[in-house]
């Protein structure tokens, strides 16, 4: 008996725990993915495609990347399973999912993923895991489209403001331009500033870009992070104005077909590039103006 015990090489508890946890973790990930494939298919390509803005896949990919970046820190957390809390979160998520799916309430069904993901994290790593992954969870909020009533109420003033600023800028440069509401007349052409060009949903997406930038920079200063988040709103508006100006100039110089074709798509890319450059510029300005303790 003594020799047998001496020759036995027990597996360390940490490794054994890792091996036991690996299969359930992949099962949880696979189960969540399978459950929400129909949701995102309907949202992006199916009955709810009209509500999609086209950035949702990018938001999902970024959220997954943010979780991947914290994988080592997450794995280092001790196993502190909180089964009751996880069961409650999962029950709420399943209820929202079933209710939203059966009643065709897209936002309710999309909201259920937060409770389901939180249940998986709490069930594996406790609330410490949820605290570690709070930003990817919050970032997923940008997948859910804003309520139609709110979008309708606020988009009108945003489009009118973008049209007015565009008209003033180009008029100051000597272009024959005028405006009636959200319709811009330049030369022989008329352009309608659509919701996609200067709407609330576009600003919502650009706000996500600003928050992502602040998170990736990893500033410890709450003031600097808060200011970057707040200043992302005017940055988004300026980027929208740049997009409208570009489309207006392309239409004037190259015709209506150019403004509606490739140039419209390119202006959308320019929108995000302009927003990113402006956020970097604002961040640099904050680095010079804030007190020394808030610069790093």
C-alpha positions in Angstrom: 0.0 0.0 0.0 2.8 2.4 0.9 4.6 1.8 -2.5 1.3 2.2 -4.4 0.6 5.5 -2.7 4.1 6.7 -3.3 4.0 5.9 -7.0 0.6 7.6 -7.5 0.9 11.1 -8.9 -2.3 12.9 -8.1 -3.3 15.7 -10.5 -3.0 19.1 -8.8 -6.2 20.6 -7.7 -5.9 23.6 -9.9 -5.3 21.6 -13.1 -8.1 19.2 -12.2 -10.4 22.2 -11.7 -9.3 23.6 -15.0 -10.0 20.4 -16.9 -13.4 20.1 -15.3 -14.3 23.7 -16.1 -13.2 23.6 -19.7 -16.0 21.5 -21.1 -18.8 23.3 -19.3 -17.3 26.7 -20.4 -17.4 25.6 -24.1 -20.8 24.2 -23.6 -22.1 27.5 -22.2 -20.5 29.5 -25.0 -21.9 27.1 -27.7 -25.3 27.1 -26.1 -25.5 30.9 -26.0 -24.3 31.2 -29.6 -26.8 28.7 -30.9 -29.7 30.4 -28.9 -28.9 33.8 -30.4 -28.1 32.9 -34.0 -31.9 33.1 -34.9 -32.1 36.4 -33.1 -29.3 38.1 -35.0 -30.3 36.5 -38.3 -33.8 38.0 -38.0 -32.2 41.3 -36.8 -29.6 41.6 -39.6 -31.2 39.8 -42.5 -34.8 38.9 -41.6 -38.0 40.5 -40.4 -36.2 43.1 -38.3 -33.5 44.0 -40.9 -35.0 47.5 -41.3 -34.0 48.4 -37.7 -30.4 47.3 -38.3 -27.8 50.0 -38.8 -25.1 47.7 -40.1 -22.6 48.1 -37.2 -24.0 45.3 -35.0 -21.6 42.6 -36.2 -18.7 45.0 -35.6 -20.0 45.7 -32.0 -20.2 41.9 -31.4 -16.7 41.4 -32.7 -15.3 44.2 -30.6 -17.0 42.9 -27.5 -15.6 39.5 -28.1 -12.1 41.0 -28.6 -12.4 42.9 -25.3 -13.3 39.7 -23.5 -10.4 38.0 -25.3 -8.0 40.7 -24.0 -9.0 39.9 -20.4 -8.8 36.2 -20.8 -5.7 35.8 -18.6 -7.1 38.0 -15.9 -10.4 36.1 -16.0 -8.7 32.7 -15.8 -6.6 33.9 -12.9 -9.7 34.6 -10.8 -10.5 32.0 -8.3 -13.6 29.8 -8.9 -16.3 31.5 -6.9 -19.4 30.2 -8.3 -22.6 31.9 -7.1 -25.1 29.4 -8.3 -28.2 31.1 -6.9 -27.4 34.5 -8.4 -26.5 32.8 -11.7 -29.8 30.9 -11.6 -31.8 34.0 -11.0 -30.0 35.9 -13.8 -30.5 33.0 -16.2 -34.2 32.7 -15.3 -34.7 36.4 -16.1 -32.7 36.1 -19.3 -34.7 33.1 -20.5 -38.0 34.8 -19.6 -37.0 37.9 -21.7 -35.8 35.7 -24.5 -39.0 33.6 -24.7 -41.3 36.6 -24.2 -39.5 38.7 -26.8 -39.3 35.9 -29.3 -42.9 34.9 -28.9 -44.3 38.4 -29.0 -41.9 39.7 -31.7 -40.4 42.3 -29.4 -36.9 42.7 -30.8 -35.4 44.9 -28.1 -36.6 42.7 -25.3 -35.1 39.6 -27.0 -31.8 41.4 -27.6 -31.8 42.6 -24.0 -32.1 39.1 -22.7 -28.5 38.4 -23.8 -27.1 40.6 -21.0 -28.8 38.5 -18.3 -27.8 35.2 -20.0 -24.2 36.3 -20.4 -24.1 37.7 -16.8 -25.5 34.3 -15.6 -22.7 32.5 -17.4 -20.0 34.7 -16.0 -21.3 34.7 -12.4 -21.8 30.9 -12.6 -18.2 30.4 -13.5 -16.2 33.2 -11.8 -18.7 34.9 -9.5 -19.3 38.6 -9.3 -15.6 39.3 -9.6 -15.8 38.0 -13.2 -18.7 40.3 -13.9 -16.8 43.3 -12.5 -13.8 42.4 -14.7 -15.9 42.2 -17.9 -18.2 45.1 -17.2 -17.1 47.2 -20.1 -17.7 44.5 -22.8 -21.1 43.9 -21.3 -21.9 47.7 -21.4 -20.5 47.9 -24.9 -23.0 45.3 -26.1 -25.8 47.9 -25.4 -24.9 49.5 -28.7 -26.3 46.5 -30.5 -29.8 47.4 -29.4 -31.4 50.0 -31.7 -32.8 53.1 -30.0 -36.6 53.3 -29.5 -38.3 54.6 -32.6 -40.1 57.4 -30.8 -36.9 58.8 -29.3 -35.1 58.5 -32.7 -38.0 60.3 -34.4 -38.1 63.1 -31.8 -34.3 63.8 -31.8 -33.3 63.0 -35.3 -35.2 66.0 -36.8 -33.3 68.7 -35.0 -30.0 66.8 -35.6 -30.6 66.7 -39.3 -31.7 70.3 -39.4 -28.6 71.4 -37.5 -26.3 69.4 -39.8 -28.0 70.9 -42.8 -27.6 74.4 -41.5 -23.9 74.1 -40.6 -23.2 72.5 -44.0 -25.0 75.3 -45.8 -23.2 78.0 -43.8 -19.8 76.5 -44.4 -20.1 76.0 -48.1 -21.8 79.4 -48.6 -18.8 81.0 -46.8 -16.6 79.2 -49.4 -18.5 80.7 -52.2 -20.7 77.8 -53.3 -24.2 78.5 -54.7 -26.0 76.8 -51.9 -29.3 77.2 -50.1 -31.4 75.2 -47.6 -35.1 74.5 -46.9 -35.4 72.5 -43.8 -33.3 69.4 -44.3 -33.2 69.8 -48.2 -30.0 71.3 -49.4 -29.9 73.0 -52.9 -26.5 73.4 -54.5 -26.2 74.4 -58.1 -28.8 72.4 -60.0 -28.9 69.6 -57.5 -31.1 69.0 -54.4 -30.0 66.7 -51.5 -32.1 65.4 -48.7 -30.2 65.0 -45.5 -31.4 61.5 -44.5 -31.5 59.9 -41.1 -28.6 57.7 -42.0 -26.4 60.8 -42.7 -27.1 62.7 -39.5 -29.4 60.7 -37.4 -29.4 59.8 -33.7 -28.5 56.2 -34.4 -25.3 57.3 -36.2 -24.3 59.5 -33.2 -25.1 56.5 -31.0 -22.7 54.4 -32.9 -20.0 57.1 -32.9 -20.4 57.4 -29.1 -19.6 53.7 -28.9 -16.4 54.4 -30.9 -15.4 57.1 -28.3 -16.0 54.8 -25.4 -14.1 52.0 -27.0 -11.1 54.4 -27.6 -11.2 55.5 -23.9 -11.3 51.8 -22.8 -8.4 50.8 -25.0 -6.2 53.7 -23.8 -6.7 52.4 -20.3 -6.7 55.7 -18.5 -7.0 55.4 -14.7 -8.4 59.0 -14.4 -12.2 59.0 -14.0 -12.2 62.6 -15.1 -10.4 62.0 -18.4 -12.6 59.0 -19.2 -15.7 60.9 -18.4 -14.7 63.9 -20.5 -13.8 61.6 -23.5 -17.3 60.0 -23.2 -19.1 63.3 -23.0 -17.0 65.0 -25.8 -17.8 62.1 -28.1 -21.2 63.6 -28.6 -20.1 66.9 -30.2 -17.3 64.9 -32.0 -20.0 62.7 -33.5 -22.0 65.7 -34.7 -18.9 67.3 -36.3 -18.2 64.0 -38.0 -21.7 63.9 -39.3 -21.3 67.4 -40.7 -18.1 66.4 -42.5 -20.0 63.5 -44.1 -22.8 65.8 -45.3 -20.3 68.3 -46.6 -18.4 65.6 -48.6 -21.6 64.2 -50.1 -22.7 67.7 -51.1 -19.4 68.6 -52.7 -19.3 65.3 -54.6 -22.8 65.8 -55.9 -22.0 69.4 -57.0 -18.8 68.5 -58.8 -19.5 65.0 -60.1 -23.2 64.8 -60.4 -26.1 63.2 -58.6 -25.2 59.6 -59.6 -21.8 60.0 -57.9 -23.3 61.3 -54.7 -25.7 58.3 -54.6 -23.2 55.6 -55.5 -19.7 54.8 -54.3 -19.2 58.2 -52.8 -22.0 57.7 -50.4 -20.5 54.5 -49.2 -17.0 56.2 -49.0 -18.5 59.1 -47.0 -19.7 56.6 -44.5 -16.2 55.3 -44.0 -14.9 58.9 -43.9 -17.4 59.6 -41.1 -15.8 57.0 -38.8 -12.3 58.0 -39.8 -13.1 61.6 -39.1 -14.7 60.7 -35.7 -11.6 58.7 -34.7 -9.2 61.4 -35.7 -11.3 64.0 -33.8 -11.4 61.8 -30.7 -7.6 61.4 -30.8 -7.3 65.2 -31.2 -9.6 65.8 -28.2 -7.7 63.2 -26.2 -4.4 65.0 -27.0 -6.0 68.3 -25.9 -7.2 66.8 -22.6 -3.7 65.5 -22.1 -2.3 69.1 -22.2 -5.1 70.9 -20.3 -5.9 68.5 -17.5 -3.9 68.5 -14.2 -0.9 66.2 -14.1 -2.6 63.5 -12.0 -5.3 63.1 -14.7 -3.0 62.8 -17.7 -1.9 59.2 -17.4 
